[in-house]
């Protein structure tokens, strides 16, 4: 219960804009960077200066509006200006991802941090992606997994020339993993088209566990190459994600909702704090920039292979994501 309340009522952030290291020459991608937490994170990077930030979203119009607003309202470092660019991609449609990555790779020869910030919550029961996957799982896990996989060669190339532990993939989870995810974190049978459960909170919780599983499995495959892969719960934040929630639900959670900027501090810490290293790979961060003090034992067992004394569920989920996205990786 202590860990539960410490996420609802976090201590003050220790890593903020004031701690951000020099970003000169670095290249970042923030998915969902045109609104909410992602936009607040982009603001921090833009103001620091010296880097290139790509805002990834499915709407080119909304990206352009966000960039125009940033340029007109945020006081940036004029001596080391930040370049803001766009990536149009829809994680609810796997066919859009390869093209989006190809366009990015034509423009850049490095990628320092990928923040997989975008996600969907409170999708109506029965909602599916373009390929027929449950909406939360498809948007929050399959889309970002394919996006990350296609960008991975450039991330690993950058890790060879960048300072140690500075190249990272940051996945995004939620406190709902602690409270609502089923035993083990998720049920593989729920993920197959036609077998989806009609409980939107449980579906969302499973997708957020999936984000942790994917970070842990990517860490196992890339830690030796210098890539930092972690997951973080940015916190309970007053964003549009809560719009579909009932009035009663909103009233109950309202005292524990914070400005989106606070969640951006969690993501900023995970992506840029120099105290986070490859040795932290696979860990779970919580608001506003610290490690989860007591993760669920059953989920920790899922992260371990059977040889390590665990259940191997995270590895099975990774393999499933690989198989489902393979036809769209070309």
ZAMARGU-4260 file (C-alpha; in steps of 0.2 Angstrom, whole numbers, plus 5000, padded with zeros to 4 digits):
<rodrens>
0) 5000/5000/5000 | 5015/5012/5003 | 5020/5010/4985 | 5002/5013/4979 | 5000/5030/4989
5) 5018/5035/4985 | 5013/5035/4967 | 4997/5045/4970 | 5006/5057/4982 | 5024/5058/4975
10) 5038/5068/4982 | 5044/5083/4973 | 5054/5079/4957 | 5073/5079/4960 | 5077/5080/4941
15) 5069/5095/4931 | 5074/5107/4918 | 5088/5114/4929 | 5097/5097/4929 | 5095/5093/4911
20) 5113/5091/4903 | 5118/5099/4887 | 5109/5092/4872 | 5119/5099/4858 | 5118/5088/4842
25) 5107/5075/4850 | 5091/5069/4841 | 5075/5064/4850 | 5058/5057/4845 | 5043/5060/4857
30) 5028/5050/4851 | 5012/5059/4855 | 5022/5075/4857 | 5009/5087/4851 | 4998/5086/4867
35) 4998/5082/4885 | 5013/5075/4893 | 5022/5073/4877 | 5020/5091/4873 | 5026/5096/4890
40) 5042/5086/4887 | 5045/5093/4870 | 5044/5111/4878 | 5057/5106/4890 | 5069/5099/4876
45) 5065/5114/4865 | 5069/5127/4879 | 5085/5118/4883 | 5091/5120/4865 | 5104/5113/4854
50) 5095/5097/4848 | 5083/5091/4836 | 5066/5085/4842 | 5054/5075/4831 | 5035/5075/4836
55) 5027/5059/4831 | 5008/5059/4829 | 4994/5053/4817 | 4989/5071/4813 | 5001/5082/4803
60) 4989/5097/4806 | 4990/5095/4825 | 5009/5093/4824 | 5011/5109/4814 | 5000/5118/4827
65) 5010/5112/4841 | 5026/5117/4833 | 5019/5135/4829 | 5013/5137/4847 | 5030/5131/4854
70) 5040/5144/4843 | 5028/5158/4848 | 5027/5155/4867 | 5042/5146/4873 | 5058/5155/4877
75) 5071/5144/4869 | 5090/5145/4869 | 5094/5157/4855 | 5113/5153/4854 | 5109/5134/4852
80) 5092/5133/4844 | 5081/5117/4844 | 5075/5111/4827 | 5057/5104/4828 | 5051/5092/4815
85) 5037/5080/4812 | 5034/5061/4810 | 5016/5057/4804 | 5012/5039/4810 | 4996/5030/4817
90) 5000/5017/4829 | 4982/5010/4827 | 4987/5006/4809 | 5003/4995/4807 | 5004/4999/4789
95) 5009/5017/4792 | 5024/5014/4803 | 5037/5007/4791 | 5034/5023/4779 | 5036/5035/4794
100) 5052/5027/4800 | 5059/5027/4782 | 5055/5046/4781 | 5064/5049/4797 | 5079/5038/4792
105) 5081/5049/4776 | 5084/5064/4787 | 5094/5058/4802 | 5110/5048/4805 | 5108/5046/4824
110) 5094/5044/4837 | 5098/5047/4855 | 5082/5044/4864 | 5065/5037/4859 | 5051/5041/4871
115) 5037/5030/4867 | 5025/5041/4876 | 5009/5040/4865 | 4995/5028/4870 | 4977/5026/4871
120) 4966/5023/4887 | 4947/5021/4890 | 4944/5014/4873 | 4926/5008/4872 | 4924/4989/4874
125) 4925/4980/4858 | 4936/4994/4850 | 4949/4987/4838 | 4964/4993/4828 | 4964/4993/4809
130) 4972/4976/4809 | 4958/4969/4822 | 4968/4969/4838 | 4961/4975/4854 | 4962/4994/4854
135) 4973/4996/4869 | 4985/4982/4865 | 4987/4987/4847 | 4990/5005/4850 | 5000/5004/4866
140) 5011/4989/4862 | 5010/4982/4844 | 5012/4999/4836 | 5026/5006/4847 | 5035/4989/4846
145) 5036/4989/4827 | 5041/5008/4828 | 5055/5004/4840 | 5061/4988/4830 | 5063/4998/4814
150) 5072/5012/4823 | 5083/5000/4833 | 5098/4998/4821 | 5100/5017/4821 | 5099/5018/4840
155) 5112/5004/4842 | 5123/5014/4829 | 5121/5029/4840 | 5125/5020/4856 | 5142/5016/4848
160) 5148/5034/4847 | 5137/5042/4861 | 5142/5044/4879 | 5139/5028/4889 | 5121/5025/4894
165) 5115/5040/4885 | 5105/5032/4871 | 5088/5026/4877 | 5071/5019/4874 | 5058/5024/4886
170) 5042/5015/4887 | 5026/5022/4896 | 5016/5012/4908 | 5003/5016/4922 | 4999/5014/4940
175) 4984/5003/4934 | 4997/4989/4932 | 4999/4988/4951 | 4980/4989/4954 | 4971/4980/4940
180) 4982/4969/4929 | 4978/4951/4931 | 4989/4938/4939 | 5006/4938/4930 | 5002/4955/4922
185) 4992/4949/4906 | 4983/4934/4898 | 4990/4929/4881 | 4973/4922/4876 | 4965/4939/4878
190) 4976/4946/4864 | 4970/4936/4849 | 4958/4944/4837 | 4940/4938/4841 | 4945/4933/4859
195) 4946/4951/4867 | 4939/4954/4884 | 4926/4968/4886 | 4933/4976/4901 | 4941/4992/4896
200) 4951/4994/4912 | 4958/4976/4912 | 4962/4978/4893 | 4971/4994/4897 | 4980/4987/4912
205) 4986/4972/4901 | 4993/4984/4888 | 5002/4994/4901 | 5010/4978/4908 | 5015/4974/4890
210) 5024/4990/4889 | 5035/4984/4904 | 5037/4967/4896 | 5043/4975/4880 | 5056/4986/4889
215) 5062/4972/4899 | 5064/4960/4884 | 5072/4974/4874 | 5085/4977/4888 | 5090/4959/4888
220) 5093/4960/4869 | 5103/4976/4869 | 5110/4980/4886 | 5127/4973/4880 | 5126/4986/4865
225) 5125/5000/4877 | 5106/5004/4875 | 5096/5009/4891 | 5078/5002/4890 | 5066/5006/4904
230) 5048/5009/4907 | 5040/5022/4918 | 5023/5027/4925 | 5022/5046/4922 | 5009/5048/4935
235) 4991/5052/4937 | 4989/5068/4926 | 4975/5079/4920 | 4975/5075/4902 | 4962/5072/4889
240) 4964/5053/4892 | 4952/5055/4906 | 4938/5063/4895 | 4929/5046/4892 | 4928/5043/4911
245) 4912/5044/4920 | 4908/5060/4931 | 4909/5050/4947 | 4926/5042/4941 | 4932/5060/4938
250) 4927/5066/4955 | 4935/5052/4963 | 4952/5054/4955 | 4952/5073/4954 | 4961/5076/4970
255) 4976/5065/4964 | 4977/5072/4946 | 4992/5083/4942 | 4997/5095/4928 | 5004/5086/4913
260) 5021/5095/4916 | 5024/5084/4932 | 5022/5068/4921 | 5035/5076/4909 | 5047/5077/4923
265) 5046/5058/4925 | 5049/5055/4907 | 5063/5068/4907 | 5072/5059/4921 | 5070/5042/4913
270) 5077/5049/4896 | 5091/5061/4902 | 5096/5058/4920 | 5114/5053/4920 | 5111/5042/4936
275) 5100/5031/4925 | 5112/5018/4916 | 5112/5002/4907 | 5112/4993/4924 | 5094/4999/4927
280) 5088/4991/4911 | 5071/4984/4913 | 5067/4993/4928 | 5050/5002/4932 | 5051/5021/4935
285) 5037/5030/4945 | 5033/5049/4948 | 5042/5060/4948 | 5058/5051/4944 | 5063/5037/4955
290) 5062/5018/4954 | 5047/5008/4959 | 5050/5003/4978 | 5040/4987/4977 | 5034/4980/4961
295) 5022/4966/4961 | 5030/4949/4964 | 5020/4940/4951 | 5025/4952/4937 | 5043/4951/4942
300) 5041/4932/4940 | 5034/4935/4922 | 5049/4946/4918 | 5061/4931/4922 | 5063/4916/4911
305) 5059/4898/4917 | 5078/4895/4918 | 5079/4910/4930 | 5064/4903/4941 | 5051/4914/4932
310) 5036/4910/4921 | 5044/4917/4904 | 5028/4926/4901 | 5037/4942/4896 | 5047/4933/4883
315) 5031/4924/4876 | 5023/4941/4874 | 5038/4948/4865 | 5038/4934/4853 | 5019/4936/4850
320) 5023/4955/4846 | 5037/4950/4834 | 5025/4938/4825 | 5011/4950/4824 | 5021/4964/4817
325) 5033/4955/4806 | 5022/4957/4790 | 5023/4976/4792 | 5041/4977/4795 | 5046/4977/4777
</rodrens>
